[in-house]
Structures are given as structure tokens and as C-alpha cells.
Amino acid sequence: MMLIPENEVLKQELKGVAERYDNKRSALMPMLQMVQSRHSRISEFAMQVIADMLDIHPVEVHGVVSFYSFLNSEPKGRFIIRLCRTISCSMQNKDRVARQLENDLGIEFGQTTGDGKFTLEWTNCLGHCDEGPALLVNDKIHVKLTPEKVHDILEECRSTFGLHAAQKKEGGNH
């Protein structure tokens, strides 16, 4: 059985996305989102491949990646936790939730755990001002947070991560 190098697999995945958009510039965000989703970051190699496929300058691709906070060129955790830092959430005890996250994970905001599972970040409004404090774990919103709820959310992430790790060892698709 011949193994396909990881970079070739990435090129084929990107090619599929580009073709769905007729290899036009409108494929840029879907291509970046696909890479981010599957690899937790967008490498220089991926940015160059995207630029070549869409016939745009690599600086343009890098500019988009560096502009949007949900796109990362540096490795981040499997679970990116973004806590809203608006005044609405602050008035609803966001600081207690932030302290609990830092204590439970053993890191500060802007850092990633040593095992690569969690990254803590601040974010601006998540659109749930009436249900604060709010946070986003990858693409799942959590509202009306308390320090106790933080513990449950982290345990849910840990158990999900454990399931994914076990499935990978067994040859699963996750």
C-alpha cells in the first residue's frame, strides 16, 4: 500500500474546494476555513498552494489569514475557547468565569495548554448580551455561564477529545 504524503492530500482537498467555486477568488474563504478546520491552523505551505490555485499573490492570502481572528497561522489548541469581554458580560460576572477557565486549564488568556488541547482567547461581542457571560468553544456557543458550568464544559471537551483520540487509534474518521 502506497502512502500519500500529507502535503499532497492537502493539495487534493484544496483542489476540490476550489473547483466548487470554479477556481475563482470566491473560493478563498472556504479554502481557508477547510484548512483551519482540518489542521487547526493555516500553514505557509497551505497559503502558497491556495494563492497558486486561485492565481492571487500569497500576500493577499496571508493578509486574510492575519485579519480574521478565527483563522490562525500558528498552532492552536483542539478546542479554542473565546470568552466575550464586552461590558455586558463584565456586568454579569465574566471575570469569575475567566478566573475559573484559567485555574482549570492552568493557562492565561492568549495561551495554549501544553498538551495542545485548549487555547484561551478573548473575543468581542458574541451576540448574546442578554444571556451573558457568553463563550464560544470552537463553533458552539455557551451562555449564562458560571464557574460551575465552566467545569462541565471543559469536561465535555475532554471527553469528546478522548473519543476522537480513541477513534483515530482504531482507524476511525474523526
C-alpha positions as CSV (number, residue, x, y, z in Angstrom):
1,M,0.0,0.0,0.0
2,M,1.5,3.4,-1.0
3,L,1.0,6.2,1.4
4,I,0.2,9.7,0.0
5,P,2.3,12.5,1.6
6,E,0.3,14.9,3.8
7,N,1.1,17.9,1.5
8,E,-0.4,16.0,-1.5
9,V,-3.5,15.2,0.4
10,L,-3.8,18.9,1.4
11,K,-3.4,19.9,-2.3
12,Q,-6.2,17.5,-3.4
13,E,-8.5,18.7,-0.6
14,L,-7.9,22.3,-1.7
15,K,-8.4,21.5,-5.3
16,G,-11.8,20.0,-4.6
17,V,-12.9,23.2,-2.8
18,A,-11.5,25.5,-5.5
19,E,-13.3,23.5,-8.2
20,R,-16.7,24.0,-6.4
21,Y,-16.1,27.8,-6.8
22,D,-14.9,27.5,-10.4
23,N,-11.3,28.2,-9.2
24,K,-12.3,31.8,-8.6
25,R,-11.3,34.2,-5.8
26,S,-14.7,33.4,-4.1
27,A,-13.1,30.1,-3.1
28,L,-10.6,31.8,-0.8
29,M,-12.6,31.9,2.4
30,P,-14.0,28.3,2.0
31,M,-10.5,27.0,1.3
32,L,-9.0,28.8,4.4
33,Q,-11.9,27.6,6.5
34,M,-11.4,24.0,5.3
35,V,-7.7,24.1,6.1
36,Q,-8.3,25.7,9.5
37,S,-11.0,23.1,10.3
38,R,-8.9,20.0,9.4
39,H,-5.5,21.2,10.5
40,S,-6.2,23.7,13.3
41,R,-4.0,26.2,11.5
42,I,-3.2,27.5,8.1
43,S,0.5,26.9,7.3
44,E,2.7,28.9,4.9
45,F,2.6,25.9,2.6
46,A,-1.2,25.9,2.5
47,M,-1.3,29.7,1.9
48,Q,1.1,29.3,-1.0
49,V,-0.9,26.4,-2.5
50,I,-4.2,28.5,-2.2
51,A,-2.5,31.5,-3.8
52,D,-1.3,29.4,-6.7
53,M,-4.6,27.7,-7.3
54,L,-6.5,31.0,-7.3
55,D,-3.8,32.9,-9.1
56,I,-3.5,35.6,-6.5
57,H,-0.5,36.9,-4.6
58,P,0.5,35.0,-1.5
59,V,0.5,38.3,0.5
60,E,-3.2,38.6,-0.2
61,V,-3.9,35.1,1.3
62,H,-1.7,35.9,4.3
63,G,-3.5,39.2,4.8
64,V,-6.8,37.5,5.0
65,V,-5.5,34.9,7.5
66,S,-3.9,37.6,9.7
67,F,-7.0,39.8,9.6
68,Y,-9.6,37.3,10.8
69,S,-9.3,36.2,14.4
70,F,-10.9,32.8,13.6
71,L,-8.1,32.0,11.2
72,N,-4.7,31.0,12.6
73,S,-1.3,30.6,11.1
74,E,0.2,29.4,14.4
75,P,-0.9,26.2,16.1
76,K,-3.8,26.5,18.5
77,G,-5.5,24.0,20.7
78,R,-8.0,21.5,19.5
79,F,-10.6,23.5,21.5
80,I,-10.4,27.3,21.1
81,I,-12.3,28.9,23.9
82,R,-13.2,32.5,23.3
83,L,-14.8,34.4,26.2
84,C,-16.7,37.6,25.5
85,R,-15.1,40.6,27.0
86,T,-17.8,43.2,26.4
87,I,-19.3,45.4,29.2
88,S,-22.5,43.4,29.1
89,C,-20.6,40.2,30.0
90,S,-18.4,42.0,32.5
91,M,-21.5,43.2,34.3
92,Q,-22.7,39.6,34.5
93,N,-19.5,38.2,36.3
94,K,-17.3,37.4,33.3
95,D,-14.3,37.9,35.5
96,R,-15.3,34.9,37.7
97,V,-15.7,32.8,34.6
98,A,-12.3,33.9,33.3
99,R,-10.6,33.0,36.5
100,Q,-12.2,29.6,36.6
101,L,-11.1,28.9,33.0
102,E,-7.5,29.9,33.8
103,N,-7.5,27.9,37.0
104,D,-9.0,24.8,35.4
105,L,-6.7,24.9,32.4
106,G,-3.6,26.2,34.1
107,I,-3.0,28.8,31.4
108,E,-3.8,32.5,30.9
109,F,-5.7,34.1,28.1
110,G,-3.6,34.1,24.9
111,Q,-2.0,30.7,25.8
112,T,-2.4,27.1,24.8
113,T,-2.2,24.1,27.2
114,G,1.0,22.1,27.0
115,D,-1.0,19.1,25.6
116,G,-2.3,21.2,22.8
117,K,-6.0,20.6,23.7
118,F,-7.1,24.1,24.8
119,T,-6.4,27.7,23.7
120,L,-7.9,30.6,25.7
121,E,-8.7,33.8,23.9
122,W,-10.8,36.9,24.5
123,T,-13.3,37.9,21.8
124,N,-15.6,40.8,21.3
125,C,-19.4,40.5,21.3
126,L,-20.8,37.1,20.6
127,G,-24.3,38.5,20.2
128,H,-25.7,37.1,23.4
129,C,-25.6,40.2,25.6
130,D,-28.9,39.3,27.3
131,E,-27.5,35.9,28.2
132,G,-24.0,36.7,29.4
133,P,-21.4,35.9,30.2
134,A,-21.0,34.0,26.9
135,L,-18.2,32.0,25.4
136,L,-17.6,30.1,22.2
137,V,-15.9,26.7,22.1
138,N,-14.8,26.2,18.5
139,D,-18.3,26.9,16.9
140,K,-20.5,26.1,19.9
141,I,-21.9,28.9,22.0
142,H,-22.4,28.7,25.8
143,V,-24.4,31.3,27.7
144,K,-25.3,32.3,31.2
145,L,-22.0,30.9,32.4
146,T,-21.0,30.3,36.0
147,P,-17.7,28.9,37.3
148,E,-19.5,25.6,37.8
149,K,-20.7,25.5,34.2
150,V,-17.1,26.1,33.1
151,H,-16.0,22.9,34.7
152,D,-18.8,20.9,32.9
153,I,-17.9,22.5,29.5
154,L,-14.3,21.6,29.9
155,E,-15.2,18.0,31.0
156,E,-17.4,17.7,27.9
157,C,-14.4,18.9,25.7
158,R,-12.1,16.4,27.4
159,S,-14.4,13.5,26.9
160,T,-15.0,14.5,23.3
161,F,-11.2,14.7,22.7
162,G,-10.8,11.3,24.3
163,L,-13.4,9.8,22.0
164,H,-11.7,11.3,18.9
165,A,-8.3,10.1,20.1
166,A,-9.6,6.6,20.6
167,Q,-11.3,6.6,17.2
168,K,-8.1,7.7,15.5
169,K,-6.2,4.8,17.1
170,E,-8.9,2.4,15.9
171,G,-8.7,3.9,12.4
172,G,-11.9,5.9,12.7
173,N,-12.7,9.0,10.6
174,H,-12.5,11.6,13.3
